[in-house]
Amino acid sequence: MKRSCIAGFRGRRTLPLFAFVLGILILSACASTTNIPVSNQVSIPGSKQTPTPVPKKTSTPVPKQTSIPGSKQTSTPVPKQGSTQCQAGHQVGFLSGSHGELVDASGCQVTLTGVNWFGFETSSFAPHGLGVRNWQDMLKQIAHEGFNTLRLPYTNQLFDPGSVPNGINYQLNPDLKGLQGLALMDRIIQGARKVGLKVVLDRHDPTADLRPPLWYTGQMPQTRWINDWVMLAQHYRGNDTVIGADLDNEPHSPATWGDGNPSTDWRLAAEQAGNAILAVNPQWLIIVEGIDVFQGDSYWWGGNLEGAAQYPVRLSKPDKLVYSPHDYGPSVYLEQWFKVSNPADLTNTLPAIWEKHWGYLQKNGIAPLFMGEFGGPSMGQDLEGVWQRTLVSYLHTQGISYAYWAWNADSGDTGGLLNNDWTTINQSKMDVLSAYQWPMLDQPRFQSAITPGGMLALPRVPDQQQVKLFANRRN
């Protein structure tokens, strides 16, 4: 511990001239030792300092805090050994890829740990749950549970004039009345910004409630798919709440990868749409899902990225590429790899399957991964529970970003993080996910986070044990 130079000097009544000169010398020495270059200073919690860009850095979670009425708490993150410290919760701006990891505008490594809130892709043309909940309370709860990212599915039909939202209780949501389509999406994204959430847009379906195998249909041609993406990229350009475009949800057979067929080659289509987006908004991440079958090997819809090794997606800005597999458990379909005599065996067999189909991309530094969907009803000792807990552990160990499916209570085959009352949390799921959550990537606008009782609804942050896990993850 350093002592104060001033407090350490004790004058004496004798030799006043000597003491005066000595004091000047000591004060000068103190000033010189505290004149630290800006690049070596640490941002003070609560200040508006921006870290100076340096080579690859790691942002590490902060210890758990508790809400204190009327107070704003901050905590300095524990730096990863051998790296430069990055302030958790600082303004990260837009993201890019670097050696298989996501980094922010100042070079700090970040991880997206988020959740899907669906509804814009359905005939409701609005996020579900707003018949019984206020939309802002929903977003505050997502942030409070520790998520830093919102994946927002939509359909192209949302932007048609006749797509009027339904299922919204306007007594609970009076400020949504009269809004539809892009204007309603704007309002949700504004709310996400207020609570510090980043947003990934996901073109889930061409038309409401329709999941075709390809990214286009006769009613919704490829030109409309690309044009709508370009419209959204222009509309949200410069808004660092919206960080990326998940180009199409779960393309599958007859979709192909790398065969050059313009009607079915998803890799070619992703390049075409991705480059069109980057031409008008070079700051967005271009998020590309897989297909299901590559060279005879079958996997989940959107989950097979084996072809990216031989046929990588080629973008005008390669550092904006993110691959995005989806993975599900036996509640969706009892795949061959789930047929084991003892569910516990899955902890040993599943990682190799994941690495073959998608995990190799980030592990080998090819490109970052964003697990856009995974989820299921059980976190127990059954097949479903072992699969989910093993997957979360794998994502954590590999530092892979994710968005859990789903926040909604009405996800039929997986269930949601919200219970059927659309208010309380499924704690068994949250307990597993909270073991792998990254800090917020933006500062919440706290004036909008005051609850009616005057409590400050701070987002939950990782505890001390989690700090150690992050710090040691790749050392």
Secondary structure by P-SEA (a helix, b strand, c coil): ccccccccbbbbccaaaaaaaaaaaaaaaaaaaacccccccccccccccccccccbbbbbbbcbbbbcccbbbbbbccccccbbbbbccccccbbbbcccccccccbbbbbbbcccccccccccccccccccccaaaaaaaaaaacccccccccccccccccccccccccccccccccccaaaaaaaaaaaaaaabbbbbbbcccccccccccccccccccaaaaaaaaaaaaaaacccccccccccccccccccccccccccccaaaaaaaaaaaaaaccccccbbbbbbcccccccccccccccccccccccccccccbbbbbbbbcccccccccccccccccccccaaaaaaaccccccccccbbbbccccccccccccaaaaaaaaaaaaaaaacccccccccccccccccccccccccccaaaaaaaaaaccccccccccccccccccccccccccccaaaaaaaaaccc
